[in-house]
Amino acid sequence: MISFIQNAFYFILLISVVVFIHEYGHYYYAKKYKVTVTDFSIGFGKELFGWNDKDGTRWKICLIPLGGYVKFFGDSNSASKPTKLNDIHSEDHSKLLTTKPLYQRAIIVAAGPMANFVLAIFIFSLIFMFNGKDSSIPMIQEVQQDSPAAIAGLKSGDEISFINNTKIESINDVAALINMPGDGSVVITVKRNSQLLDFTIEPKMAEGQDSLGNKSQRKMIGIKIVPLNNQVERQKQGPVKALYSAFQETYKTVVMTLGYLGNVIAGSASPDQLGGPIKIAQITGQVAEYGIIPFLSIMAYISISLGLINLFPIPLLDGGHLFFYLIEFIRGKPLNDQIQEYFYRFGFFVLFSLMFFATFNDLKSLGLF
């Protein structure tokens, strides 16, 4: 019971921060371009408490802590589906999102996901500056018999220097680079007796465990790695270097996430790793037990995921609105209301299906199915 309460607390804290930053991105640019914001909500459903600011925006905390929204004047729902212009008094047209220039509307909509990426970069930068970035050199401690690594010729004591021509800057890079999108072989360059040697390895997909003990499908080559001389090294970085490293980490996470989703769609990767709120809550609670740095790290990764998902061209998401704006830019006029209504219904179906599937995966991982 205590564990459940702790997981729920850390989950709500993390989601609230990430969602607030996302919605504030929308809010900031809406105010900048003089679009009236009627509601700024953290959570959905019944309002628990709230207040009105001097501009009339209702800031509120709602019962279901699984997201949030900014509602603009004239929107018929929290997904920013606009009301017909004829239903709004002409004196109020200047307050509407739909009457603003196309570029301003696009900026307001895109600002939410972009704010999530900025949050992740900010968190990573702080971690790299004050806690340091792992710079441990990975050394192979053990090669499993008859594994892809053993067949290729890797040996215990080899120092991993490059993977697919990418320099290894941290022991954490090894698993990440091996599991980059693609079904092909992996070229690992190791240092052995002061010489650099290349080995081409054909990974196998297998069920393993992450650092928290959670099951996951990943590419395996059959090696166990440790820091060189069993010494974990962390180097604190200056602001510029930390910012650059934070950009790299964010970019790498986006590429790996898109690659995994692409492989799922292509049928070359299992969708079992797609998780929902239950899985996020479980992982958040586990990570929080290790301290503030791991908790901030998972917050950064969740923020990237939220920003990325919201850019998908699915109606009801930010990416869906941007897709409509792209069509409007190409056609010179927006889609008619009836077609947009069909798209919104389709988007609702897709999102509901994804949420159902993710929740099913969560329950299955808990052994309930």
Secondary structure, 3 states (H helix, E strand, C coil): CHHHHHHHHHHHHHHHHHHHHHHHHHHHHHHHCCCCEEEEEEEEEEEEEEEECCCCCEEEEEEEEEEEEEEECCECCCCCCECCHHHCCHHHHHHCCCCCCHHHHHHHHHHHHHHHHHHHHHHHHHHHHHCCEECCCEEEEEECCCCHHHHHCCCCCCEEEEECCEECCCCCHHHHHHCCCCCCCEEEEEEECCEEEEEEECCEEEEEECCCCCEEEEEECCEEEEEHHHCCCEECCCHHHHHHHHHHHHHHHHHHHHHHHHHHHHCCCCHHHCCCHHHHHHHHHHHHCCCHHHHHHHHHHHHHHHHHHHCCCCCCCHHHHHHHHHHHHHHCCCCCHHHHHHHHHHHHHHHHHHHHHHHHHHHHHCCCC
